Amino acid sequence: MEHTIKSRKLNKKITFFSGNGTSYVYVNLNGKDGTLGNQICRGGRLSGSTLSASEGSFKSVCRRWYKAYIKS
């Protein structure tokens, strides 16, 4: 699964990705291809309680994390 958000506040694209089924969600904040990225965590953080998503909840988990990340 993959989801990209075009961030005007950060002036770059942020790509979220995950394996099939329910699994952890990663984010590529540096925009470089071939990087694993960071695992997303509660509260818009990159460390702490990790978040996972199913296929049905993947996009909403990504959007909620992004909103919290921008606020922090």
C-alpha positions as CSV (number, residue, x, y, z in Angstrom):
1,M,0.0,0.0,0.0
2,E,1.2,3.5,-0.7
3,H,-0.2,7.0,-0.2
4,T,1.3,10.3,-1.1
5,I,0.5,13.7,0.4
6,K,1.6,16.9,-1.4
7,S,2.5,19.1,1.6
8,R,2.3,22.8,1.0
9,K,3.5,23.5,4.5
10,L,6.7,21.5,4.0
11,N,6.9,22.2,0.3
12,K,7.5,18.5,-0.6
13,K,5.8,15.2,-1.2
14,I,5.4,12.8,1.7
15,T,5.0,9.2,0.9
16,F,3.5,6.6,3.2
17,F,3.9,2.9,2.6
18,S,3.1,-0.4,4.2
19,G,3.1,-4.1,3.4
20,N,0.0,-6.1,2.5
21,G,-2.7,-6.7,5.1
22,T,-2.4,-5.2,8.6
23,S,1.1,-3.9,9.2
24,Y,3.2,-1.0,10.3
25,V,3.2,2.2,8.4
26,Y,6.3,4.0,7.2
27,V,6.8,7.5,6.0
28,N,9.5,8.8,3.6
29,L,10.1,12.4,4.7
30,N,13.3,13.0,2.7
31,G,11.8,12.3,-0.7
32,K,14.6,10.0,-1.8
33,D,13.8,6.8,-3.6
34,G,15.0,3.5,-2.1
35,T,14.9,4.6,1.5
36,L,12.9,2.5,4.1
37,G,11.7,5.6,5.8
38,N,10.6,6.0,9.4
39,Q,7.9,4.2,11.2
40,I,5.0,6.5,12.2
41,C,4.0,6.7,15.8
42,R,1.1,8.2,17.8
43,G,0.8,12.0,18.0
44,G,2.6,12.7,14.7
45,R,5.9,11.5,16.1
46,L,8.6,9.2,14.7
47,S,9.3,7.4,18.0
48,G,7.0,6.0,20.6
49,S,3.9,3.8,20.1
50,T,3.9,2.7,16.5
51,L,0.8,2.8,14.3
52,S,-0.4,0.0,12.1
53,A,-3.2,0.0,9.5
54,S,-5.3,-2.4,7.4
55,E,-6.0,-1.8,3.8
56,G,-9.3,-0.1,4.7
57,S,-7.8,2.3,7.3
58,F,-4.5,3.0,5.6
59,K,-5.2,6.4,4.0
60,S,-7.1,7.7,7.1
61,V,-4.2,6.7,9.4
62,C,-1.7,8.5,7.1
63,R,-3.8,11.7,7.0
64,R,-4.3,11.7,10.7
65,W,-0.6,11.2,11.4
66,Y,0.3,14.0,8.9
67,K,-2.1,16.5,10.5
68,A,-0.6,15.7,14.0
69,Y,3.0,15.9,12.6
70,I,2.3,19.4,11.1
71,K,0.9,20.6,14.5
72,S,3.8,19.3,16.5
